[in-house]
């Protein structure tokens, strides 16, 4: 059902004036995955977008098309596998938990997504990464891995650093957009990350939005907060303009 919704969203966006994106099949270590790529022009700055815990769905397609309209190419990566779009909470916990417990695999899949973005025509030399919730957690994993990207943006993502890791290898700037009312990722986590980034000498900016709970950017949900969504998206766009050519 999720895959069907994604394909329907692609058709709707194409019919409403946006440049049509395309589904990109790719493989990582012989496993099949399915991303989504859209670009306004050859050589456009690239955004690697990582999905939430329900996988790559119409939500990520919509955000990708919004970014395309702003002049960015987007590759929405798939970290779960072709056709794996969990709907039940238990299934979402299972697929994300497997990656949380195997950070090397998470990193390999993120690098595989970057490779697929390059193959699709993405300009990985002028690129940033962003993610929502689970995707925000994955983005920070990518930052700690030393990936050669200009920036890393996490919207209401998990902010705790796994034991034995740090940010000393981080190459790009970090932007954290967080809800002050988030009970899943606390302000203590937020403050601890600020100290970690400062100690590592990483250029960063961290913003919280009052009254915004976890997942405050998810359209149509009871957690959605329009004010925080619009403000975070605006700052996010400014951040990209500042660091991408």
N, C-alpha and C positions, 0 to 999 in steps of 0.2 A: 504493500500500500504506500509506504514511504517513497519507494522508487517511482511509483506512478505519479505521486504528488509532485515529485521533483521534475519529472518530464513534463507534466502539465504546466508547472510554473515556468519552465523554459519557453514553452509555446506561448503562454500568456505574455511574458516579457517581450518576446519577439514581436508579437502582434500589437504591443502598446508603444512601439517606437524605439525600444532599446536594441542595440546590436545583439544578434543572437549568439549565445555561447554554445559550447558543445561538450558533450560527455566524452571524457578521455579514459579509455581503458589502459591500464598499465600494470606492471608486475614488480614485486619486490621479493627477491629470493624465491621465485617461482610461484608466489601467491598472487592471486588476481585482486586488483583494486579498480575503483572507478571514480575518477575525479571529475571536476567541472572547470572549464577554461573559457574565459571571455576576455577580449582585448579590443580597445578602441583603435589601435594602430600598431604597426610593427615597431618594436623597440620601446614601447611604453613602459614606464616604471612598473615593476611587478609586486603584487601583494600575494603572499602565500597565506591562505585562510584555512584555519583548522576548526572543525565543527565541534558542536556540543556533544553530550553523551548519547544523543539519539542518532548520531551519524550524520552523514551529508544529506541534507533534505532541502525542501523548498526554502527554508529560512536562510541557509547559506547561499543559495542561488539568488535570493532577493538581495542580500548584502553585496554579493559579487556584482550584480547588475547596478546597484547604487554606486559602487566604486568605479565601475566602467564608465558611468556617466560623468564621473569626476576626472576621468582621464587616465585611469590605472588599468593595467591588465591584472587579472586575478586568476590564480589557480587554487580552487578549493580542493584540498587534499582529502583523501579517504584513509583513515587509520584503522578501520574495522574490517574491510574486505568487501568485495563486490557482493551486493545484495544484502549485506548485514546492516540493517537499520532498525535497531531494537525499539520496540514500542513499550513493553512492560518494564517497570522499574527494576525488577530482578534481573532482567536480561541486560539492561543498561549498566547495572552495577557489576555484572559478570564481565562484560567486555572491557569496561574501563578499568576494573580491578586487575584484570590480567596485564594490562599495560602499566598500571601503577607499580605492579610488583616486578616488572621486567623493563627497567628503564633503558637498557641497551636495545631492546626490541623497539621501544617507542622512538628512540633516536634513529634507528635504522629506517623505520617507516617514514619518519619526517624527512630524512635525507632522500629516501625513495620518492617522496612527493616532490621535493625540489628537483630531482633529476627528471621526473615526468613533466614538471612545469617547463623546464629547459627544452625538453624534446617537443613540447607543444608550441614552442616559440617564445616562451617567457624570458625576459631579460634578467637572469639571476644575478648579474653584476650590479644591478641597480634595483635592489629588492628589500622588502621588509616582510615581517611575519606578524599575523594577528590571530587571535582566537577567542572564543567565547566559552566560559565555564570550564569544562574539561579541556576544551581547545586552548583556553588561556593558560592552564597548567602545562599543557604540551608545549606551548610557545616558550615558556620559561625554561623548560627542559632543553629546548633547542638553543636558547640563549646560553645556557651553562655549558653546552657541548662545544662552544666555540665556532658555531656556524658563521660563515662570512656574509652576514646580512647587516644592513644599515640600522635596523630598528626592530624592536620586539614589543608588541602591544597586547596586553591581556585585559579583556573585559570580564569583570567578576570571575576571575580564575582562581584556582587554588594557589596560595602564595607560600606555602611551607617548602623549605628546601630539604630534600631527602638526605639522610645521614651520609656523610662522606663526600657530599657535593658542595660546590661553592661557585661563585661568579667570576673567578679570576680569569677564565678564558673567554669571557663574553666580549664580543667585538663591537656590537652596535649599542645604540641608546635604548633605554627601557622606559616604556610608558605603562603605568598601572592605572586602570579606571575601575573604581571599586565603590560598592554601596556601603555607606556607614551603618545601615541597618541589616547588613548581611550577618545572619546568625550561623551560617555554615563556615564562612571564612571570616574570622574575627578581626577586629581592629588590632588585637595583639599580633596576629599573623602579619598584618599590614605594617605595623611598626617594626617588627623583627626584620622584615624584608628590607625596609628602608635602611636599617643599620647595616645589614649585609651588603647592600649595594654601595653604600657610602664607604664602608671599610674596604671593599674591593676596588674602589675608585671608578665605579661605573657611572657614566652620565645617566641620570634618571629623573623622571617626574612621576609623582604619585598623587592622585586626586581621589577624594571621596565625595559622595553625593548624599546629602541628608535625606533620610526617609527611604532610601533605595535598598531593597532587599537583594538577596542573591538572584541572579538571572533577570536583572531589572531591564534589560534590553529586548527581551523576548516578546515580540508583538502578540497581542491577543491573549496573553496569559494573565493570571491574577497577580503576578509579580511585576508586570510591566509598569514602569514609571516614565511617563512621557518626558517630563522635565529632565530627568537624569539621562535618559536615552539621547535626547537631542543635544544636551550640553556635552556629553561624552563623545558623541559622534563629531561634533564641531571641533573639539580639541584634538581629536584623533585626526581629522582632516588637516588641521593646521600643522600637526606634528609631521605628517607625511610630506606636506609642502616644504617644510623646513629641511628635511633630510634627504629627499629624493630629488634628483636632477630632472 
